[in-house]
Amino acid sequence: MTQLEQLHADLAALDSQHLRRIRRDNTTPCSPHVVIDGEPYTAFCSNDYLGLAGEPRLAAALAAGALQWGAGAGASHLVSGHYTVQHALEQRLAAFVGCERALYFATGFMANSGALPALAGRGDAIFADKLNHASLIDGMLLARADVHRYPHLDLAALERQLARSNAARKLIVSDAVFSMDGDVAPLVELMRLAEQYDAWLYIDDAHGFGVLGPQGRGTLAEAGISSWRLIQLGTLSKAAGVSGAFIAGHADVIEWLMQKTRSYIFTTGTPPALAQALLASLDIIDSDEGNARRAHIAALIERLSTGLRQTRWRLLPSRTPIQALIVGDNAAALKLAAALLEEGLWVPAIRPPTVPAGSARLRISLSAAHGEGDVERLIEAINRLEHSL
Ligand SMILES: Cc1ncc(COP(=O)(O)O)c(C=O)c1O
């Protein structure tokens, strides 16, 4: 068999395991109400939790930014591709999450996968929740540190691993809100362990930033944690509705990351216009309007979790916009997603390797742009399909 034939067989194996992924081409901007191939759908797929991705005020800021700053950055940030609007964004983000300094990255994936190798290396130890995001997992592998993965949220296991380690530098790494389950890490307890075992605590708040905490300042602000040990990442592509990410923490930590993070140094700076759109997004997040959007989404979460509680598929407990309905089998999850799609409801079926084998699920994600009627339709359809599929 040639290598190409082998690849062909590997692709066919994805089909037989119901693991081949497909893309659908949107013909309308990001919104819960989309049109694909001329057909309207109500979508429960995006991470646009506050409904800002298609917001005209952000698009206007982006357009004004492009007119002022042009289309591209031209070089990496440390050469000549850094702009005052990006500096202003970093200062605003740091103040918003209550840290000394922040560093703005092109994407959350680049931030996580680059920062962990900058913070830990050979001979150091990284302690990571088993359900952490792929970008953290890749960052850990790139770090070449000793990796200890503890069962999801199992603080006793984490503590045993910390107690056994004699690494000079220790780094505890966790999602704040787990991206496929929607549950929240025990941040206060993680910080207590970090202090007890003299470790850094790296928290990825991709899904909490903008949604949780006072004014949407994130899961760490909600938990009331601040420490020089704390290094936090927030994405700007999810609730903030644009693109990019930031890491915030003690000024020395951020300076170190700027000096050492390869995915920051060896890549072209992000287009400065994006920072202008993000400043407009922060204006909304940190306002009464932002509070109203968060209150609306909280009401939708409450309605969905009470409405679906009786189904034979298992809804994981979650107080965040990520609501996971566990179906189990890959084919069954795909069948349920297809049946919903027939009714104009677009909910993604998430399968391994994104989630552990045997836990294929619908990842229902709610947005402040959903109406109550959208959620009622989804509840009614799932509760009905439970009996007919
Ligand atoms: C927990 C978590 N961290 C990081 C990322 C990566 O962020 P970005 O999409 O900005 O690359 C994601 C999702 O994409 C995520 O779910």
The ligand as a Tripos MOL2 file, in Angstrom:
@<TRIPOS>MOLECULE
LIG
   16    16     1     0     0
SMALL
NO_CHARGES

@<TRIPOS>ATOM
      1 C1        -10.7620   26.3160   26.8190 C.3       1 LIG1
      2 C2        -10.2590   26.8820   25.5310 C.ar      1 LIG1
      3 N1         -9.0470   27.4490   25.4960 N.ar      1 LIG1
      4 C3         -8.5470   27.9660   24.3610 C.ar      1 LIG1
      5 C4         -9.2630   27.9450   23.1960 C.ar      1 LIG1
      6 C5         -8.6450   28.5100   21.9520 C.3       1 LIG1
      7 O1         -9.0480   29.8080   21.7520 O.3       1 LIG1
      8 P1         -9.0460   30.4330   20.2770 P.3       1 LIG1
      9 O2        -10.2970   29.9490   19.6310 O.co2     1 LIG1
     10 O3         -8.9860   31.8940   20.4910 O.co2     1 LIG1
     11 O4         -7.8400   29.8880   19.5900 O.co2     1 LIG1
     12 C6        -10.5510   27.3810   23.1980 C.ar      1 LIG1
     13 C7        -11.4230   27.3120   22.0070 C.2       1 LIG1
     14 O5        -11.2630   27.5250   20.9400 O.2       1 LIG1
     15 C8        -11.0510   26.8320   24.3840 C.ar      1 LIG1
     16 O6        -12.2490   26.2440   24.4100 O.3       1 LIG1
@<TRIPOS>BOND
     1     1     2 1
     2     2     3 ar
     3     2    15 ar
     4     3     4 ar
     5     4     5 ar
     6     5     6 1
     7     5    12 ar
     8     6     7 1
     9     7     8 1
    10     8     9 2
    11     8    10 1
    12     8    11 1
    13    12    13 1
    14    12    15 ar
    15    13    14 2
    16    15    16 1
@<TRIPOS>SUBSTRUCTURE
     1 LIG1         1 GROUP 0 **** ****
